[in-house]
């Protein structure tokens, strides 16, 4: 709460340090300032390359994993560059956190967002006109304001830093329509160098980031996605009850604090209630909570008041809590980018941390539901276009059309991208010619490629959950890196190390190594009452089953007559239909 009081106070007038030339990298001074202000004795991988390109006046795309020190790449230059460094951030809470940390480092820092009163905004604007801030945090929406851009243009800026830059890309996992205006804002500010930073981006997303920012000539610094201290695992469950039991067991076995991610607000509430009833100190965070309640919950989590925080994807961007020991995904997210970004919030202190996905095939329906509602309908396009009888800014368009603000902004970008509207000083406006419903329908058709990409990303997420390959090898391949050697620590690698595991045996000996061989049928093809043997045997993880269609598989979990089995091609849930006894091996049943 003390932090909020500080943020609402009149912006401080700090004297900037003496600026030096932006043409050469002042390494000795950088090392001194990094040590004195941030307690940093040496630069991490990627930081030196980013700093060198920045001081050379080049644009940079920095792909660096969570916890690698991306913010230092614009905080240090702000001390030396002749004009302010403007940092675009997607969340007000993140801006507040970054402002507080920069202030502690004695950097002349300001932010301007919707939490400030008109008087406070005027004071910050005055400081901008005087060239006082070395570091200025803004939301992307603020850079759509022509009047604000005029104030920035008077003094100019040395660098436009875009935090969480994957939000720029329409192919990214966390696309934010407001980011689409950054290219125009940069042009109006005289095309200063841009520094785009993100922890996760595929090749396609990285290319789109540079296109959308008008920085195709940027230096790309890619340190890879690898987080050696993160231990990845997937736990398969057959139903909700089994999943909850598994989650409780894992939480109770953990010594530290962590996050449990869910896909929906409804699940968040239900799971939070379940954990609290089970005696777990749990907090709840999602986007539908009041801003004050979200802030209080976040503060409690940062203090360590909770053992676990149940959250939707609304939580976590920019959270700097180094001692998070685990991140569990109770339901899988829409893509491996989302998963890796969220899992990466664990273990920022470099100590071992767990990243576990609780997988149930039926959870796919949740993400499919979100995908269907992700893209606008024809009536929404018509409403937004119809509200543009006179030029209007995005908030006004949302109010007139009755379409939610973020969705209205996405539609405006879509209409502009398809040449049906234009952007003027007074806001968005129709082109001179008329637009038919058929042309608006054609706009929807143009989204088919993006929808297909969404489906492919979800398929890749499911492949990760169902594969027996090293988890980190899968992640490296997905992010277009060298596959490298198996990590040796994930569940797939540990399974392969188990003495007597099927993967370690010649193919001709694999069946003989199992103690139990059972035949099972496809899901729900035979009603339970027709089972010849009503006393279904109990299976352990790793027991072998023979299926007449899918071949030999390994049991992952059992709930009554239901088995979750990993077959060579995928993971399937099957129901016992008949039992065939097999000669029992003299070898003990392997644990897989």
C-alpha positions in Angstrom: 0.0 0.0 0.0 2.9 2.3 0.6 3.9 1.9 -3.0 0.5 3.1 -4.2 0.8 6.2 -2.0 4.2 6.9 -3.7 2.8 6.4 -7.2 -0.1 8.8 -6.6 2.2 11.6 -5.4 3.4 14.5 -7.5 6.1 13.2 -9.9 9.5 13.9 -8.5 11.8 16.3 -10.3 15.2 14.4 -10.4 18.2 15.8 -12.1 19.4 13.4 -14.9 23.0 12.3 -14.9 25.3 13.8 -17.5 24.4 12.4 -20.9 27.2 11.1 -23.1 27.4 10.4 -26.8 25.1 7.8 -28.1 27.6 6.8 -30.8 30.0 4.7 -28.6 29.2 2.2 -25.9 30.6 3.5 -22.6 31.4 0.1 -21.2 33.4 1.3 -18.1 30.6 3.7 -17.1 27.9 1.0 -17.8 29.7 -1.5 -15.5 30.0 1.1 -12.8 26.3 2.2 -13.0 25.2 -1.5 -13.2 27.2 -2.3 -10.0 26.2 0.8 -8.0 22.6 1.1 -9.0 21.5 -2.5 -9.5 24.1 -4.6 -7.7 25.1 -6.3 -10.9 28.7 -7.5 -11.2 28.6 -8.9 -14.8 26.2 -8.8 -17.7 24.1 -11.9 -18.5 24.0 -13.6 -22.0 22.5 -11.2 -24.5 22.7 -8.0 -22.5 26.1 -6.9 -23.8 25.0 -7.5 -27.4 21.7 -5.5 -26.9 23.5 -2.6 -25.2 26.2 -2.4 -27.9 23.5 -2.3 -30.7 21.5 0.2 -28.8 24.4 2.6 -28.3 25.2 2.3 -32.0 21.7 3.7 -32.7 20.3 0.4 -34.2 17.0 -1.2 -33.6 17.0 -4.5 -31.7 14.8 -7.5 -31.2 15.9 -9.2 -28.0 14.6 -12.8 -27.5 15.7 -13.6 -24.0 14.1 -16.0 -21.5 12.2 -14.9 -18.4 14.6 -13.8 -15.6 17.4 -13.0 -18.0 17.5 -9.2 -17.2 15.7 -7.7 -20.2 14.7 -4.5 -18.4 18.3 -3.7 -17.7 18.8 -3.4 -21.5 16.8 -0.1 -21.5 17.3 1.1 -18.0 21.0 1.5 -18.3 20.9 3.3 -21.7 18.4 5.7 -20.2 21.2 7.0 -18.0 23.4 8.0 -20.9 21.2 8.7 -24.0 20.6 12.4 -24.7 16.8 12.1 -24.8 14.2 10.0 -22.8 13.7 6.3 -23.3 10.0 5.6 -23.7 9.0 2.1 -22.5 5.7 0.6 -23.8 4.2 -1.8 -21.3 1.0 -3.8 -21.6 -0.1 -3.6 -17.9 -0.5 -0.7 -15.5 0.5 -3.0 -12.6 3.7 -3.9 -14.4 4.5 -0.3 -15.1 4.0 0.6 -11.4 6.4 -2.2 -10.4 9.0 -1.2 -13.0 8.7 2.5 -12.0 9.3 1.6 -8.3 12.4 -0.4 -9.1 13.8 2.3 -11.4 13.2 4.9 -8.7 15.2 2.8 -6.2 18.0 2.8 -8.7 17.9 6.6 -8.7 16.8 6.9 -12.4 14.6 9.9 -13.3 11.5 7.9 -14.1 7.9 8.7 -14.7 4.8 6.9 -15.9 1.6 8.2 -17.5 -1.6 6.1 -17.5 -5.2 6.1 -16.7 -4.6 5.9 -12.9 -3.3 9.5 -12.8 -5.6 12.5 -12.3 -5.7 15.2 -14.9 -3.5 17.4 -12.7 -0.9 14.6 -12.3 -1.0 13.9 -16.0 -0.4 17.6 -16.7 2.6 17.6 -14.3 4.1 14.6 -16.1 3.6 16.3 -19.4 5.3 19.4 -18.1 8.3 17.3 -17.1 8.3 15.7 -20.6 8.4 19.2 -22.2 11.4 20.0 -19.9 13.2 16.8 -20.9 13.3 15.6 -17.3 12.5 11.9 -17.4 15.2 9.6 -18.4 12.8 6.7 -18.4 9.1 7.1 -19.3 6.6 4.2 -19.0 3.4 4.4 -21.1 0.7 2.1 -22.2 0.3 1.4 -26.0 -3.1 3.1 -25.8 -1.4 6.3 -24.6 0.7 6.4 -27.8 -2.5 6.5 -29.8 -3.2 10.0 -28.4 -2.2 12.7 -30.9 -1.8 15.4 -28.3 0.5 13.2 -26.2 2.6 12.4 -29.2 2.9 16.1 -30.0 4.4 16.7 -26.5 6.9 13.8 -27.1 7.8 15.1 -30.5 8.8 18.5 -29.2 11.7 17.0 -27.2 12.1 13.8 -29.1 13.1 10.4 -27.7 16.3 8.4 -28.0 14.8 4.9 -27.8 11.3 3.3 -28.0 11.4 0.1 -25.9 8.5 -2.3 -26.4 8.2 -4.7 -23.5 6.4 -8.0 -24.0 6.8 -7.5 -27.7 5.0 -10.6 -28.7 1.8 -8.6 -28.0 2.5 -6.8 -31.2 2.1 -9.8 -33.4 -1.3 -10.9 -34.6 0.2 -14.4 -34.7 1.4 -14.2 -31.1 -0.2 -15.9 -28.1 -1.1 -12.7 -26.3 -2.0 -10.3 -29.2 -3.0 -6.8 -28.0 -4.7 -4.7 -30.7 -3.4 -1.4 -29.1 0.1 -2.5 -30.0 -0.8 -2.2 -33.7 -0.6 1.6 -33.4 3.1 1.6 -32.4 4.3 1.7 -36.0 2.4 4.9 -36.6 3.5 6.4 -33.2 7.1 5.6 -34.0 6.8 7.4 -37.4 5.3 10.5 -35.8 8.2 10.5 -33.3 10.7 10.6 -36.1 11.4 6.9 -36.3 13.7 6.5 -33.2 15.5 3.2 -32.8 13.2 0.5 -31.3 14.1 -2.1 -28.7 11.6 -5.0 -28.8 11.9 -7.5 -25.9 10.1 -10.8 -25.3 10.8 -14.2 -23.7 8.9 -16.3 -26.2 8.5 -15.9 -30.0 8.5 -18.4 -32.8 10.2 -17.5 -36.1 6.9 -16.4 -37.5 6.0 -14.2 -34.5 9.6 -12.6 -34.5 9.3 -11.7 -38.1 5.8 -10.2 -37.6 7.0 -8.2 -34.6 9.7 -6.5 -36.8 7.2 -5.9 -39.6 4.6 -4.4 -37.3 7.1 -2.0 -35.7 8.7 -1.0 -39.1 12.1 -2.4 -38.0 12.9 -5.1 -40.5 16.6 -4.0 -40.3 16.8 -4.6 -36.6 19.6 -6.6 -35.0 18.2 -9.8 -33.6 19.7 -11.0 -30.3 18.4 -14.5 -29.5 19.9 -16.2 -26.5 17.5 -19.2 -26.7 14.7 -20.4 -24.6 16.7 -22.6 -22.3 16.1 -22.5 -18.5 18.3 -25.2 -17.1 16.8 -25.1 -13.6 13.2 -25.7 -14.8 12.1 -29.4 -14.6 9.2 -30.2 -16.9 6.7 -32.9 -16.4 3.3 -34.0 -17.7 0.8 -35.9 -15.4 -2.1 -37.6 -17.2 -5.4 -38.0 -15.4 -8.6 -39.6 -16.4 -11.2 -37.3 -14.8 -11.6 -34.1 -12.7 -11.5 -36.0 -9.3 -8.3 -37.7 -10.1 -6.8 -34.5 -11.4 -7.7 -32.6 -8.1 -6.2 -35.4 -6.0 -3.0 -35.3 -8.0 -2.8 -31.6 -7.7 -3.3 -31.7 -3.9 -0.6 -34.3 -3.5 1.9 -32.2 -5.6 1.1 -29.0 -3.7 1.5 -30.7 -0.3 4.8 -32.2 -1.4 6.2 -28.8 -2.4 8.2 -26.8 0.1 7.8 -23.4 -1.5 5.1 -21.3 -3.1 3.8 -21.5 -6.6 1.1 -20.7 -9.2 -1.6 -23.0 -10.6 -2.9 -21.8 -14.0 -6.4 -22.6 -15.2 -8.1 -21.8 -18.5 -11.3 -20.2 -17.3 -12.7 -18.0 -14.6 -15.2 -20.7 -13.6 -12.5 -23.3 -13.1 -10.4 -20.8 -11.1 -13.2 -20.2 -8.6 -14.0 -23.9 -8.3 -10.4 -25.0 -7.9 -9.7 -22.2 -5.4 -12.6 -23.3 -3.3 -11.4 -26.9 -3.4 -7.9 -26.0 -2.2 -9.1 -23.8 0.6 -11.5 -26.5 1.8 -8.5 -28.9 1.8 -6.6 -26.6 4.1 -4.3 -25.0 1.4 -3.5 -21.3 1.8 -4.6 -20.3 -1.6 -5.3 -17.0 -3.4 -7.5 -16.3 -6.4 -6.7 -14.0 -9.4 -8.5 -13.5 -12.6 -9.5 -10.6 -14.9 -13.1 -10.3 -13.6 -12.0 -9.3 -10.1 -12.1 -5.6 -9.2 -8.8 -3.9 -9.7 -8.4 -3.3 -5.9 -8.9 -7.0 -5.2 -6.4 -8.0 -7.9 -3.8 -5.6 -6.4 -4.4 -6.9 -2.9 -4.1 -10.6 -4.0 -0.9 -9.9 -5.9 0.6 -8.1 -2.9 -0.3 -11.1 -0.7 1.3 -13.5 -3.1 4.5 -11.4 -3.4 4.8 -11.3 0.4 4.4 -15.1 0.6 1.1 -15.1 2.3 -0.2 -17.9 0.0 1.2 -21.3 -0.6 -0.4 -21.2 -4.1 -2.1 -18.7 -6.3 -4.9 -20.0 -8.6 -4.9 -17.8 -11.6 -6.0 -17.4 -15.2 -3.5 -16.0 -17.8 -4.4 -12.5 -16.5 -1.8 -13.0 -13.8 2.0 -13.1 -14.1 3.2 -10.8 -16.9 6.3 -9.1 -15.5 5.9 -10.5 -12.0 9.3 -10.4 -10.4 9.1 -13.0 -7.5 12.4 -14.9 -7.8 11.5 -17.7 -5.3 8.5 -19.3 -7.1 9.2 -23.0 -6.8 6.5 -24.4 -9.0 4.1 -23.5 -11.8 1.3 -26.1 -12.4 -1.1 -25.9 -15.3 -4.3 -27.5 -14.2 -5.7 -27.1 -17.8 -3.4 -26.7 -20.8 -3.1 -23.3 -22.5 -3.7 -22.4 -26.1 -0.1 -22.8 -27.3 3.5 -23.7 -26.3 4.4 -20.0 -26.3 1.8 -19.4 -23.6 2.8 -22.5 -21.7 6.5 -21.6 -21.7 5.9 -18.0 -20.9 3.8 -18.9 -17.8 6.0 -21.8 -16.7 9.0 -19.5 -16.9 7.7 -17.6 -13.9 9.1 -20.3 -11.7 12.7 -20.4 -10.6 13.8 -16.9 -11.5 16.4 -17.2 -8.7 18.2 -19.9 -10.7 17.3 -22.7 -8.2 15.5 -25.8 -9.3 11.7 -25.3 -9.9 8.9 -27.5 -11.3 6.8 -26.9 -14.3 4.0 -29.5 -14.5 1.1 -29.9 -16.9 -1.9 -31.8 -15.6 -3.3 -33.3 -18.9 -6.7 -34.5 -19.6 -7.7 -34.9 -23.2 -11.2 -33.4 -22.6 -9.6 -30.1 -21.6 -9.0 -29.4 -25.3 -12.7 -28.4 -25.5 -12.1 -25.3 -23.4 -9.5 -23.9 -25.7 -11.5 -24.8 -28.8 -14.4 -22.8 -27.2 -12.2 -19.8 -26.7 -10.9 -20.1 -30.3 -14.4 -20.0 -31.7 -15.1 -16.7 -29.9 -11.8 -15.1 -30.6 -12.7 -13.7 -34.0 -15.4 -11.1 -34.7 -18.8 -11.8 -36.2 -20.3 -10.0 -39.2 -22.7 -8.0 -37.0 -19.8 -6.7 -34.9 -17.9 -5.6 -38.0 -21.1 -3.9 -39.3 -21.6 -2.2 -35.9 -18.0 -0.8 -35.8 -18.1 0.3 -39.4 -21.5 1.9 -38.9 -20.2 4.0 -36.0 -17.7 5.7 -38.2 -20.1 8.2 -39.8 -17.7 10.8 -38.4 -14.0 10.2 -37.6 -13.7 8.8 -34.1 -11.0 7.4 -31.7 -11.1 3.8 -30.6 -12.8 4.3 -27.2 -15.6 6.4 -28.9 -16.1 3.7 -31.5 -16.5 1.1 -28.8 -19.1 3.2 -27.0 -21.1 3.9 -30.2 -21.0 0.4 -31.5 -21.6 -1.4 -28.3 -18.7 -3.7 -29.0 -16.2 -4.4 -26.1 -13.2 -1.9 -26.3 -10.4 -4.4 -27.0 -12.6 -6.2 -29.6 -13.6 -3.0 -31.2 -9.9 -2.0 -31.5 -9.1 -5.3 -33.1 -11.9 -4.8 -35.6 -10.6 -1.3 -36.4 -7.2 -2.7 -37.1 -8.7 -5.4 -39.3 -10.8 -3.0 -41.3 -7.8 -0.7 -41.8 -5.6 -3.7 -42.7 -8.1 -4.6 -45.4 -8.2 -1.0 -46.8 -11.8 -0.2 -45.7 -11.0 2.6 -43.2 -8.1 4.9 -42.6 -6.5 6.6 -39.6 -6.5 10.4 -39.4 -5.5 13.0 -36.8 -9.1 12.9 -35.6 -9.3 9.2 -35.3 -10.5 6.3 -37.6 -12.6 7.3 -40.6 -14.2 5.5 -43.5 -12.7 5.6 -47.0 -14.5 7.8 -49.5 -16.2 4.9 -51.3 -19.0 2.8 -49.9 -18.5 -0.6 -48.3 -20.8 -3.5 -48.9 -21.7 -6.4 -46.6 -20.0 -8.7 -49.1 -16.7 -6.8 -48.5 -17.1 -7.1 -44.7 -17.8 -10.8 -45.1 -14.6 -11.0 -47.2 -12.7 -9.5 -44.2 -13.9 -12.4 -42.1 -12.7 -14.9 -44.7 -9.3 -13.3 -44.5 -9.1 -14.5 -40.9 -9.1 -18.2 -41.9 -5.3 -18.4 -42.0 -5.0 -17.0 -38.5 -7.7 -19.4 -37.2 -5.8 -22.3 -38.8 -2.6 -21.1 -37.0 -4.5 -21.1 -33.7 -5.6 -24.7 -34.3 -2.0 -25.7 -35.2 -0.7 -24.1 -32.0 -3.2 -26.0 -30.0 -2.3 -29.2 -31.7 1.4 -28.6 -30.9 0.4 -28.1 -27.3 -1.4 -31.4 -27.3 1.6 -33.1 -29.0 3.8 -31.8 -26.2 1.4 -33.3 -23.6 1.2 -36.7 -25.3 4.8 -37.2 -26.5 7.3 -39.4 -24.8 10.2 -37.3 -26.2 12.3 -35.1 -23.9 10.2 -32.0 -23.0 13.1 -29.6 -23.5 13.9 -31.1 -26.9 10.3 -30.5 -27.9 10.4 -26.9 -26.8 13.7 -26.2 -28.5 12.4 -27.6 -31.8 9.2 -25.6 -31.5 11.1 -22.4 -31.1 13.4 -23.3 -34.1 16.5 -24.0 -32.0 18.8 -27.0 -32.2 17.2 -30.0 -30.6 20.3 -30.8 -28.7 20.7 -33.6 -26.2 17.9 -34.8 -23.8 17.8 -32.7 -20.7 18.0 -35.8 -18.4 15.6 -34.2 -15.9 12.1 -34.1 -17.3 9.6 -36.9 -16.8 10.3 -38.4 -20.2 14.0 -38.6 -19.6 13.5 -40.0 -16.1 11.3 -42.7 -17.5 13.9 -43.7 -20.0 16.5 -44.0 -17.2 14.3 -46.4 -15.2 16.0 -49.8 -15.1 14.0 -52.4 -17.1 11.8 -49.8 -18.8 10.5 -50.9 -22.2 12.4 -48.2 -24.1 15.7 -49.7 -22.8 15.0 -53.2 -24.1 15.3 -54.8 -27.6 11.9 -54.8 -29.3 11.7 -58.6 -29.2 12.1 -58.6 -25.4 9.7 -55.7 -24.6 6.5 -57.7 -24.2 8.3 -60.4 -22.0 9.4 -57.7 -19.6 5.9 -56.9 -18.5 4.2 -58.7 -15.7 0.6 -58.1 -17.0 -0.7 -58.1 -20.5 -4.3 -57.1 -20.9 -6.6 -56.5 -23.9 -8.8 -53.4 -23.8 -11.4 -52.0 -26.2 -12.2 -48.5 -27.5 -13.8 -45.9 -25.3 -17.5 -46.6 -24.5 -17.9 -49.2 -27.2 -19.1 -51.7 -24.7 -21.4 -51.0 -21.8 -19.9 -51.8 -18.3 -22.6 -54.3 -17.5 -21.4 -56.5 -20.4 -18.0 -57.0 -19.0 -17.2 -60.7 -18.5 -15.0 -59.8 -15.5 -16.7 -57.3 -13.2 -13.6 -57.3 -10.9 -11.4 -55.1 -13.1 -7.7 -55.5 -12.1 -5.7 -52.6 -10.7 -2.9 -51.4 -12.8 0.2 -49.4 -12.0 1.8 -46.8 -14.1 3.9 -48.6 -16.7 1.9 -51.8 -16.9 1.5 -52.9 -20.5 -1.8 -53.3 -22.3 -2.6 -54.7 -25.7 -5.3 -53.0 -27.7 -6.8 -54.7 -30.8 -6.7 -51.4 -32.7 -3.9 -49.3 -31.2 -1.3 -51.9 -30.3 0.8 -52.1 -27.2 0.6 -49.2 -24.8 1.7 -48.2 -21.3 -0.8 -47.4 -18.5 -0.5 -43.8 -17.2 -3.5 -43.8 -14.8 -6.6 -45.8 -13.9 -10.0 -44.8 -12.5 -12.3 -47.8 -12.2 -12.8 -49.4 -15.6 -11.1 -46.4 -17.3 -7.5 -46.6 -18.3 -5.4 -43.7 -19.6 -2.8 -45.3 -21.9 0.1 -44.0 -23.9 0.2 -45.7 -27.3 2.9 -45.2 -29.9 0.9 -42.6 -31.8 -0.9 -40.7 -28.9 -2.4 -40.9 -25.5 -6.0 -42.4 -25.4 -8.5 -43.1 -22.8 -9.9 -46.6 -23.1 -12.5 -48.7 -21.2 -11.9 -52.3 -20.2 -14.0 -54.7 -22.2 -12.4 -58.0 -21.5 -9.3 -59.3 -19.7 -6.8 -61.8 -21.1 -4.4 -63.3 -18.7 -0.8 -63.5 -19.8 2.1 -65.6 -18.5 3.6 -63.6 -15.6 7.3 -62.8 -16.1 9.8 -63.5 -13.4 11.0 -59.9 -13.7 9.3 -57.3 -11.4 6.8 -54.9 -13.1 8.8 -51.9 -14.3 8.0 -48.4 -13.2 7.7 -46.2 -16.2 
